[in-house]
């Protein structure tokens, strides 16, 4: 049986979140126009999975801890788990995932993952709180993976859509190779000034990955008219991805990244891994505002 969607709304914005994965599954303006992916399975049926306890793919889909190997799929397991609804009002819902026998078999740590969604005016705020509920240090990363409609439903042609960064991004991009790992070489930045003009050819190889990000916000629009302003303070990496021909573009703030090709160290040495002390919590936040 499919998990229900929990709806929250303001006068300007309505959101629906699936209990399975605590996945934002719909975001609509006051006229009911859908701002997110159509989730066409011919391309990708995901909508906005939460990436925990890793971001990206591990070499051989395994990591090492204290000399033992554990299997873990790309982007971790949270997106494949049913969350509990622990708080709900007209404009806010909070979901919780805690460790279980199944999660401890592949990730031997006690944790709490709280996902809070709040609509205020034209803004949807998502706040993810990761807590180490155990008695030893816990390794973890977290990432967002929302897929927005491309084109946006405001009448502008698909070819005119762009992403505008709030700061200069002079660095080259990390190269994701077939299989989903990070290559040692880099790719030249495709930005024109601070603008990324969206085109299917950009994604012929895979995602665009900013491993060292200056910006903490960006704007996604069709050249003019209504836009999505996306803010992600404290998230030092960014992926932008689609499948050529699909009707979505994923704008993914991350605190973590896939394994470099050939990585064979322990998980503590994996790029992007954070160390949570017993009882420690950290919050990862993103805000999406319908502007104009």
FENTATA-V889976 format. One record per pair of residues at least 12 apart in sequence whose C-alpha atoms are under 10 Angstrom apart, sorted by the first residue. I is the first residue (numbers start at 1). J is the second residue. Records with the same first field share a line. If there is no record, write none. Layout:
I=J / J
//
This chain:
2=18 / 19 / 20
3=17 / 18 / 19 / 20 / 21 / 82 / 83
4=16 / 17 / 18 / 19 / 20
5=17 / 18 / 19 / 20 / 22 / 23 / 24 / 25 / 26
6=18 / 19 / 22 / 24 / 25 / 85 / 88 / 92 / 93 / 94
7=24 / 25 / 26 / 27 / 88 / 89 / 90 / 91 / 92 / 93
8=27 / 88 / 89 / 90 / 91 / 92 / 93 / 117 / 118 / 119 / 124
9=27 / 28 / 29 / 30 / 89 / 90 / 91 / 92 / 118 / 119 / 120 / 121 / 122 / 124
10=29 / 30 / 90 / 91 / 92 / 118 / 119 / 120 / 121 / 122 / 123 / 124
11=29 / 30 / 91 / 119 / 120 / 121 / 122
12=28 / 29 / 30 / 31 / 32 / 119 / 120 / 121 / 122 / 123 / 290
13=27 / 28 / 29 / 30 / 31 / 32 / 33 / 91 / 119 / 120 / 121 / 122 / 123 / 124 / 289 / 290
14=26 / 27 / 28 / 29 / 30 / 31 / 32 / 33 / 34 / 91 / 119 / 120 / 121 / 122 / 123 / 124
15=27 / 28 / 29 / 34 / 35 / 91 / 92 / 117 / 118 / 119 / 124
16=28 / 93 / 117
17=48 / 93 / 94 / 95 / 117
18=47 / 48 / 82 / 83 / 95
19=81 / 82 / 83 / 84 / 85 / 95 / 96
20=49 / 78 / 79 / 80 / 81 / 82 / 83 / 84 / 95
21=48 / 49 / 50 / 51 / 77 / 78 / 79 / 80 / 81 / 82 / 83 / 84 / 95 / 96 / 97 / 115
22=48 / 49 / 50 / 78 / 79 / 80 / 81 / 82 / 83 / 84 / 85 / 93 / 94 / 95 / 96 / 97 / 114 / 115 / 116 / 117
23=46 / 47 / 48 / 49 / 50 / 78 / 79 / 80 / 82 / 83 / 95 / 115 / 145 / 146
24=36 / 46 / 47 / 48 / 49 / 50 / 117 / 126 / 145 / 146 / 147
25=37 / 38 / 39 / 46 / 47 / 48 / 49 / 146 / 147
26=38 / 47 / 48 / 147 / 148
27=124 / 148 / 149 / 288
28=153 / 290
29=122 / 153 / 290
30=122
33=152 / 153 / 154
34=148 / 149 / 152 / 153
35=147 / 148 / 149 / 150 / 151 / 152 / 153 / 154 / 228 / 248 / 290
36=48 / 146 / 147 / 148 / 149 / 150 / 151 / 152 / 153 / 247 / 248 / 249 / 250
37=146 / 147 / 148 / 149 / 150 / 151 / 152 / 246 / 247 / 248 / 249 / 250
38=147 / 148 / 149 / 150 / 246 / 247 / 248
39=147 / 149 / 246 / 247 / 248
40=246 / 247 / 248
41=246
42=243 / 246
43=242 / 243 / 244 / 245 / 246 / 247 / 248
44=147 / 242 / 243 / 246 / 247 / 248
46=79 / 145 / 146 / 147
47=145 / 146 / 147 / 148 / 248 / 250
48=79 / 144 / 145 / 146 / 147 / 148 / 250 / 251 / 252
49=75 / 78 / 79 / 80 / 143 / 144 / 145 / 146 / 147
50=75 / 76 / 77 / 78 / 79 / 80 / 115 / 128 / 142 / 143 / 144 / 145 / 146
51=74 / 75 / 76 / 77 / 78 / 79 / 141 / 142 / 143 / 144 / 145 / 254 / 255 / 256
52=74 / 75 / 76 / 77 / 78 / 79 / 113 / 130 / 140 / 141 / 142 / 143 / 144 / 256
53=72 / 74 / 75 / 76 / 77 / 78 / 107 / 111 / 113 / 130 / 138 / 139 / 140 / 141 / 142 / 143 / 256 / 273 / 274
54=72 / 73 / 74 / 75 / 76 / 77 / 78 / 139 / 140 / 141 / 142 / 143 / 254 / 255 / 256 / 257 / 258 / 259 / 267 / 270 / 272 / 273
55=73 / 74 / 75 / 76 / 140 / 141 / 142 / 143 / 144 / 145 / 254 / 255 / 256 / 257 / 258 / 259 / 272 / 273
56=73 / 74 / 75 / 76 / 141 / 142 / 143 / 176 / 180 / 181 / 182 / 254 / 256 / 257 / 258 / 259
57=72 / 73 / 74 / 75 / 76 / 179 / 180 / 181 / 182 / 257 / 258 / 259 / 260
58=71 / 72 / 73 / 74 / 75 / 76 / 179 / 180 / 181 / 257 / 258 / 259 / 260 / 261 / 262 / 263 / 264 / 267 / 270
59=74 / 179 / 180 / 181 / 258 / 259 / 260 / 261 / 262 / 263 / 264
60=72 / 73 / 179 / 259 / 262 / 263 / 264
61=73 / 74 / 76 / 259
62=74 / 106 / 264 / 267
63=106 / 107 / 259 / 263 / 264 / 265 / 266 / 267 / 268 / 270
64=264 / 265 / 266 / 267 / 268 / 269 / 270
65=107 / 108 / 139 / 265 / 266 / 267 / 268
66=266 / 267 / 268
67=265 / 266
68=266
69=106 / 266 / 267
70=105 / 106 / 107 / 108
71=105 / 106 / 107
72=103 / 105 / 106 / 107
73=106
74=180 / 258
75=141 / 142 / 143 / 145 / 256 / 257 / 258
76=106 / 107 / 140 / 141 / 142
77=102 / 103 / 106 / 107
78=97 / 98 / 103 / 113
81=97 / 98 / 103
82=95 / 96 / 97
83=95 / 96 / 97 / 98 / 113 / 114 / 115
84=96 / 97 / 98 / 114
85=97 / 114 / 115 / 116
86=114 / 115 / 116
87=116
88=116 / 117 / 118
89=118
90=118 / 119
91=117 / 118 / 119 / 120 / 121 / 124
92=116 / 117 / 118 / 119 / 120 / 124 / 125 / 126
93=115 / 116 / 117 / 118 / 119 / 126
94=114 / 115 / 116 / 117 / 118 / 126 / 127 / 128
95=113 / 114 / 115 / 116 / 117 / 128
96=112 / 113 / 114 / 115 / 116 / 128 / 129
97=111 / 112 / 113 / 114 / 115 / 130
98=110 / 111 / 112 / 113 / 114 / 131 / 133
99=111 / 112 / 113 / 133
107=138 / 139 / 140
108=134 / 138
109=132 / 133 / 134 / 135 / 136 / 137 / 138 / 139
110=131 / 132 / 133 / 134 / 135 / 136 / 138 / 278
111=130 / 131 / 132 / 133 / 134 / 138 / 278 / 279 / 281
112=129 / 130 / 131 / 132 / 133 / 134 / 281
113=128 / 129 / 130 / 131 / 132 / 133 / 281 / 283
114=127 / 128 / 129 / 130 / 131 / 283
115=127 / 128 / 129 / 130 / 283 / 284 / 285
116=128 / 129 / 285
117=286 / 287
118=287
119=287 / 288 / 289
120=289
121=289 / 290
122=228 / 288 / 289 / 290 / 291
123=228 / 229 / 230 / 287 / 288 / 289 / 290 / 291
124=230 / 286 / 287 / 288 / 289 / 290
125=230 / 231 / 285 / 286 / 287 / 288 / 289
126=144 / 232 / 283 / 284 / 285 / 286 / 287 / 288
127=283 / 284 / 285 / 286 / 287
128=142 / 143 / 144 / 282 / 283 / 284 / 285 / 286
129=142 / 281 / 282 / 283 / 284 / 285
130=142 / 276 / 280 / 281 / 282 / 283 / 284
131=276 / 277 / 278 / 279 / 280 / 281 / 282 / 283
132=275 / 276 / 277 / 278 / 279 / 280 / 281 / 282
133=276 / 277 / 278 / 279 / 280 / 281
134=276 / 277 / 278 / 279 / 280
135=277 / 278 / 279
136=276 / 277 / 278 / 279
137=274 / 275 / 276 / 277 / 278 / 279 / 280
138=268 / 273 / 274 / 275 / 276 / 277 / 278 / 279 / 280
139=267 / 268 / 269 / 270 / 272 / 273 / 274 / 275 / 276 / 277
140=255 / 256 / 267 / 268 / 270 / 272 / 273 / 274 / 275 / 276
141=254 / 255 / 256 / 257 / 270 / 271 / 272 / 273 / 274 / 275
142=235 / 253 / 254 / 255 / 256 / 257 / 272 / 273 / 274 / 283 / 284
143=235 / 237 / 238 / 239 / 252 / 253 / 254 / 255 / 256 / 257 / 284 / 285
144=232 / 235 / 238 / 239 / 250 / 251 / 252 / 253 / 254 / 255 / 284 / 285 / 286
145=238 / 239 / 240 / 241 / 249 / 250 / 251 / 252 / 253 / 254
146=240 / 248 / 249 / 250 / 251 / 252 / 253
147=240 / 241 / 242 / 247 / 248 / 249 / 250 / 251 / 252
148=220 / 228 / 247 / 248 / 249 / 250 / 251
149=246 / 247 / 248 / 249 / 250
150=162 / 198 / 220 / 221 / 222 / 242 / 245 / 246 / 247 / 248 / 249 / 250
151=221 / 222 / 246 / 247 / 248 / 249
152=220 / 221 / 222 / 226 / 227 / 228 / 247 / 248
153=222 / 226
154=221 / 222 / 224 / 225 / 226 / 227
155=222 / 225 / 226
156=221 / 222 / 223 / 224 / 225 / 226
157=222 / 223
158=198 / 199 / 222 / 247
159=197 / 198 / 199 / 200 / 222 / 223
160=197 / 198 / 199 / 221 / 222 / 223 / 224
161=196 / 197 / 198 / 199 / 220 / 221 / 222 / 223 / 224 / 227
162=195 / 196 / 197 / 198 / 199 / 219 / 220 / 221 / 222 / 223 / 224
163=191 / 194 / 195 / 196 / 197 / 198 / 218 / 219 / 220 / 221 / 222 / 223 / 227 / 228 / 229 / 240 / 251
164=191 / 192 / 193 / 194 / 195 / 196 / 197 / 217 / 218 / 219 / 220 / 221 / 223 / 229
165=191 / 193 / 194 / 195 / 196 / 214 / 215 / 216 / 217 / 218 / 219 / 220 / 230
166=194 / 195 / 214 / 215 / 216 / 217 / 218 / 219 / 231
167=193 / 194 / 213 / 214 / 215 / 216 / 217 / 218
168=191 / 193 / 194 / 195 / 213 / 214 / 215
169=189 / 191 / 193 / 194 / 195 / 210 / 212 / 213 / 214 / 215
170=188 / 189 / 191 / 193 / 194 / 212 / 213 / 214
171=186 / 187 / 188 / 189 / 210 / 211 / 212 / 213 / 214
172=185 / 186 / 187 / 188 / 189 / 190 / 191 / 209 / 210 / 211 / 212
173=185 / 186 / 187 / 188 / 189 / 190 / 207 / 208 / 209 / 210 / 211 / 212 / 213 / 239
174=186 / 187 / 188 / 189 / 207 / 208 / 209 / 210 / 211 / 212 / 239
175=187 / 188 / 205 / 206 / 207 / 208 / 209 / 210 / 211 / 260
176=205 / 206 / 207 / 208 / 209 / 258 / 259 / 260 / 261
177=205 / 206 / 207 / 260 / 261
178=205 / 206
179=206 / 261
180=206 / 207 / 258 / 259 / 260 / 261
181=257 / 258 / 259 / 260 / 261 / 262 / 263
182=209 / 257 / 258 / 259 / 260 / 261 / 262 / 263
183=258 / 259 / 260 / 261 / 262
184=260 / 261 / 262
186=209
187=208 / 209
189=208 / 209 / 210
190=202 / 208
194=215 / 218
195=218 / 219 / 220
196=220
197=222 / 223
198=220 / 222 / 249
199=242 / 244 / 245
200=241 / 242 / 243 / 244 / 245 / 246 / 249
201=243 / 244 / 245
202=240 / 241 / 242 / 243 / 244
203=240 / 241 / 242 / 243 / 244
204=241 / 242 / 243 / 244
205=243
206=240 / 241 / 242 / 243 / 244
207=238 / 239 / 240 / 241 / 242 / 243 / 250
208=238 / 239 / 240 / 241 / 242 / 251
209=237 / 238 / 239 / 240 / 241 / 252 / 253 / 254 / 257
210=236 / 237 / 238 / 239 / 240 / 253 / 254
211=236 / 237 / 238 / 239 / 254 / 255 / 256 / 257 / 272
212=236 / 237 / 238
213=235 / 236 / 237 / 238 / 253
214=235 / 236 / 237
215=231 / 232 / 233 / 234 / 235 / 236 / 237 / 238
216=230 / 231 / 232 / 233 / 234 / 235 / 236 / 237 / 238 / 253 / 286
217=229 / 230 / 231 / 232 / 233 / 235 / 253 / 286 / 287 / 288
218=230 / 231 / 232 / 251 / 288
219=231 / 288 / 289 / 290 / 291
220=249 / 251 / 290 / 291
221=291
224=292
225=291 / 292
226=290 / 291 / 292
227=288 / 289 / 290 / 291 / 292
228=287 / 288 / 289 / 290 / 291 / 292
229=287 / 288 / 289 / 290 / 291 / 292
230=251 / 253 / 286 / 287 / 288 / 289 / 290
231=253 / 285 / 286 / 287 / 288 / 289
232=252 / 253 / 254 / 284 / 285 / 286 / 287 / 288
233=253 / 284 / 285 / 286 / 287
234=253 / 254 / 255 / 283 / 284 / 285 / 286
235=252 / 253 / 254 / 255 / 256 / 284 / 285 / 286
236=253 / 254 / 255 / 256 / 272
237=252 / 253 / 254 / 255 / 256 / 257 / 272
238=251 / 252 / 253 / 254 / 255 / 256 / 257
239=251 / 252 / 253 / 254 / 257
240=252 / 253
252=286
253=284 / 285 / 286
254=272 / 284
255=271 / 272 / 273 / 274 / 284
256=270 / 271 / 272 / 273 / 274
257=270 / 271 / 272 / 273
258=270 / 271 / 272
259=271 / 272
//
